[in-house]
Amino acid sequence: MSSGAAAWIVARCTGPRVRRWAAVLGFAVASGIATGGAMADDGGMFYGMLRERDLTPFGYLRLDMRPAYAVTIEPGTWALEFNLGYQNTWALSERVEDYLTSLAPSGRRTLGPADWQAIQALPGENYLLDMEGATLDATVHYKFSSNWTAYLIVSAASYQGGFLDSTIESFHRMFGFSTFGRPAVRRNDFNLLYDLRSAQVMQFAPPTDGGLLDPTVGLHYVGWKLPGRWALALEAAAKIPVSGERRMLSTGHFDYGAQATLQWRGIRHAFYGSLSAVDYGGAEWPVPEERRIIPTLVLGYEYRLTASTNLNVQAYLSESVYTRKQTGLSELRGAKYQYSVGFRRRFDRLVFTFGFTENVQNIDNTPDLGFQLGLAYVPHPVAAR
């Protein structure tokens, strides 16, 4: 990892946002210890952090290193994993929010070219991203030695206006949150409007309904032994552009990534920290982006509630793909802060996962909410206790 990426991680790990995250995580850990610390080992196992990818539309097509798993399989065997992620994004600049708020008293409308012209006439740079998207990842793991596992991820995505707008607006009203201009726009529409220094894009429908994304190949190594209950997993991966640049499906560039995951596993409690760096190859659409290194930090806690049910809490911190060359808007260049809570339930050789993700702090560069459903088939698990 470059010295710049390391400095970026250190600066954000010592800030007030991370301290607030640590307080929430500490409360969850304390609650778990209070309820289960004295209980005996029940024969369950740890699975690691939720295997979620970043669903943020800003930089969504780049390689994102999934958090490493804690469970392993016997050499010469394989495992299969499916993960369905879904997100709702309503992200906009402050002046666009003011513009839409001024229109709200006259009711909802389908945005069109006249609104695009009005947004272009606003001072400075502006944007609106209103969409929902789904991603399906299918992963095959094969362990070819005691320390090495190879994997292949084949992904597909779909884009649409969605169905969650009404639910989110009701949630905002219930807790007295701002509407952020939503009541001026017809629900469940797709709107992508960029009036930035580096790009002007007007899309009132997705350029594609969906399709296959770039596949990812990787290697997972666990041969570095640490004392006691500590473990270290190292990983390297590459995203391969098999069909060139395709809007909202592929950047057309190779990405390369490396990740180190430190794990501490007790009887019922486990703590994880993953630090990765991705050599992002850049993109041409919707905003031209240059090649750069993007660091990511994921911190997590796992609690074995029963022999077959585990609970997870984790926090995600990553640098934006945008720099001052793309935009002067700090909300687009700011770091992405997200947290996830979820659980896993094991049924013999099948492991079911549900996770919920919410954005915090910089809310105009990440999805309003997202969730994940996962199903893994692990025929020959080796529990790490």
N, C-alpha and C positions, 0 to 999 in steps of 0.2 A: 504494500500500500504506500502511496506517495506521502511525503511529509505534509503536504497541503491537506490531504484527506484525513490524516491522523489529527492534525490541528483542528479541523472542522469537528471531528467527533469529540475531542476533548472540550472544545468551547461549549458545545451543546449539552454535554454530560454534566457540566458544572453550573448550568443555568437554572433559573427558577422553575421553568416548565418541567424539567426532568426531576427536580426535587418534589414537585407536586405528584408526578407519576409515581415516584418512589414511595410517597406517603400512601397512595392508593394501593400499590402493590404490597407494601408492608402491612396494611390493614388486612388484606386478603390472606397473607401468609400467617399473621397472628391469629386470625379466625380459624384457619385450618389447623394450626398447632393446638389451639385451645380445644377443638372438637375431636381431634384424632391423634394427637401426639402420643398418648399413652396406650393406644390400641396395638395389638400384636400384628405381625405380618400375616396377611390373609391370602398370600399366593398370587396377588396381582402383579402387574408390571407397569413400567413407565413407557410412554410412547414418544415423549419429547414435546416440543412446542407445536401448536397448530400449524399445519403445512399450508399456510395461506400465502398467496402472492399479493403484491400491491395491485389493486384494481383501479388506481388513479388514472383517469384519462390522459392527464398531462404526463407523457413519458410511459404510457401503458405498454407500448410495444417493445421496450427495452428488456434485456435479460434481468430478471429479479431472482436472486438466490433464495429459494425456499428455506425456512429454518430446518436444520438437520434433525432427523429422527433419533430417538434414543433406543428403540427396540431394534434388534438385529435378527438376521436369519442364518441358518446353517450354510456353510460353504457348499457350493454346487447346487443351491436351490434358488428360487426366485419368489418375488412377491409382486402383486398388482395393486395399483392405487388409482382411484378416480376422485377428482375434486371438482365440484361445481360451485363457482363463485358468481355472485350477482350484486350489482351496485347501482345506486341512484346518485346522480351528480347534479347539483344546482350550484354553479360557481359563476360569479360575476363581479365586475369592478364596481366601485362605489358609485360612480356617476351613472352607470347602467341601472343600478338598483334605484337610484333617485328617479331616473326616467320612468322605470316601470311602476314605481310607487305612485307617481303622478297620474298614471293611466288607470290604476286600479279602481278608482270610484266609478268608472264607466263600464266595468265588467271585464271578463276574460276575452281574449282575442287570440287568433292564430297570427303569430308574427310573420311579417313579409318584407318585401323590399323597402317599403316606406319606413319601417322601423329600423332597418339596416342603415338607411340614409340618415335617420335621426341620430343613431348611435355614432355614425361617422362624424356628424356635426358636433358631437360633444367634445369638450376640451380634453387634450391629452390622449393617452392610450386607453382602450376599453375592450371589454370582452364579455361574452355570455356563453356558458356551456350548460345545456339542459338536456339530459339524456339518461338512459339506463342501458346497461350492458351485462351480458352473461359470458362466462368463460368456463369451458370444460377442459380439464387437464387429465390425460390418461398417462400413467407412469408405470414403466416396467423396471423392476430392480432385479439384478442378478449378482449374486455374491460368488466370485470366482476364486477367492482364497479367504483365509481367516481374517484378513485385515482390509481387503479391497472389495468394493461393490461398484458395479457400473449401472447407470440408469439412462433411460430414454424417456423424454416427455414429449408427447404429441398433444397439441392444444387446438381448440377451436373457439371462436367468439361469435357472438351475435349482438346487434345494436338495434335499439328501438326507443320509442318514447316511454314505454314501460307501463307500470300500473301502480307505483308506490307514491305518486305525488300526493294523492288525497290523504294517505296514511301519515305522511310526513307533515303535511300542513295541519292535520288534526293534533299531532304531537306538539307542534310549535304552539298552537292555540292553548292546549291544555296547560302548558307550563309557562305561558306568557312570553314566549320567545318572539323575536322579530319574524315577519313573514318574508323578508329579503326580496320583496317585489314579486313573489310567486303569484298572488291573486290577480295580476294583470295578464297572465299567460294561460292559455288553455292547457289543462292538465294532460300529461302523458304525450306531449309533443317532443320532437327532436329539434334542437336549435344549437348551432355551432357558429358563433359570430366572433371573429378576431379582428380588431382594428389596432394592431400593434405596430411598433416601429419596424419589425422584420417581416410582417405578413398581414394581409387583409383577406379574410376568408368569410364567405357567407354560405351556410348550409342549413336549409330548413328540412332536410331529410338526410339520413345517413348515406354516404357515398357507396356503402355496401350493406346488405342485410347481415352479412357475416361470412365466415369461411375458416379455413385452416390458418393458424398462426405458424410462425417459424418453430421448428422442433428444437429441443435442447438435449444435448448429451452431456453426461458428467461422470465423475469418479468420486467415490467417497472412501476415505481412509481413516481407520481407527487403531492403527498399530502403535501410536505414541502413548505409552503407559504412564499414568500419573498415580501418585500415592493415594491410599485410602479410597474414598468414594468419588474421587474426581475422575473425569474422563474428558478426552479431547477428540473431536472429530474434525477432520480437514476435508475440504471439498473443492473441486475445480469443475467448471462447466463452460460450455460454449453454446450460443444460439446461432443457428445456421440458416441463412436466408436462401431457401431452396428454390424460390420462384421469383426472386427480385423484389423490387419495391411494389407494394400493393397498399392502397390507402386504407388505413385503420386495420390492416392485417399484418403488414411487414414493413420495416424500415428499409429493407434491401441491404442492410449492413450486418456484418458479423459483430457479435458482442462476446466478451470473455469475462469470466468472473472467478474469484477465489473467496473462500469463506472458512473461518475458524469458529467452532462452537465449543465453548467450555461448559461442562455439565457437572453438577453435583447431585447425586441421587441418594437419598436416605431411605428410611423404611416406607414412609408415606409422603414425604415431601421431596421435590426436586426443583433445582434452580438452574436456569440456562442463560447464557449470553452468547449471541452470535454477532460477529463482526465480519462484514464482507466489503469487497471493492469490486466494482464492475467497470471494465473498459468498454464504455458505451460508444458504439460506432457512429452515433448521430442519426439524423433524419432529414427529409426534405419537406414533409407535409405533416400537419398543417403549418408548422413553423420550422424554418430551416435551423437545424441544430448541429453543432460541431462535435467532433469526437472529444470525449473527456472521461475522467475517472469519477464515478459516483459511489460514495461510501454509504453504508447502511448499518444500523445497529438495531438488534432486536433483543429485548430482555423478557424473560418469561418465568413463570412459576407453575408447577403442576402438583396437584394433590390427588392421591389415590383414595377416593371416597369409599369404594368397595373393591372386591376382587375383580370386578369387571367394569367399573365406572371410574373415570378420571376427570377432574376439573382443571381448566387452564385459564390463566390470565397472562396477557403479554402486551408489550408496548413496542411500537415500530417507529423508527426515526430514520429519515433518508433525505438526502439532498435533492433539490429540484433539478430537472434537466435543463432549466432555463437559466441564462446568465444575463448580464447587462447588454450583451450583443443582441439578444432576442427581445428584451423588454425592460423598461425602467420601472415597471410595477413590482413593488416589493412583495405583494401577496403571491405573485406567480414565481418569484425567485426564492421565496422563503422555504425553509425546511418543511417536510411533510411529517406531521405528528398524528399517529393513529393508535388506538388501543383495541384489543380484542379479548373477548371472553367466550368460553365454549366448554364443551365436554366431549368425551369419547366413551363409547359403550362397546364392549367386546362380546360377540356371540360366537364362541368356539374359534374358528379361524377367520371370522369376519370382524372388522373394527369399523364402527359407524362414528362419524364426527359431525358435530354442529358447532359453528362459530359465528359470532356477531362482531362486526367492526364498526367503529364510530370515529370520526375525525375530531381533533381537538386543536385549539389555538389557531393555526392558519387554516380557517375553514373554507377559504376560496381557492384552494389548490388541491383538494382531496374530495372523495365522495362524501355525501351527507351520511350515508350508511351503506353497509354491505353485509352480506352473510355468505357462509360457506357450508355446503353439505359434502361430506366425504365418505367414501367406502373403500376399505382396503382389504385385500385377500392376502393373508399371511399364513401359508400352509405349514411353515417350519420355523416358528418364532423362537428366539433365544432371549429370555428375559434378562435385562440388566437391572439388578436390584441394589 
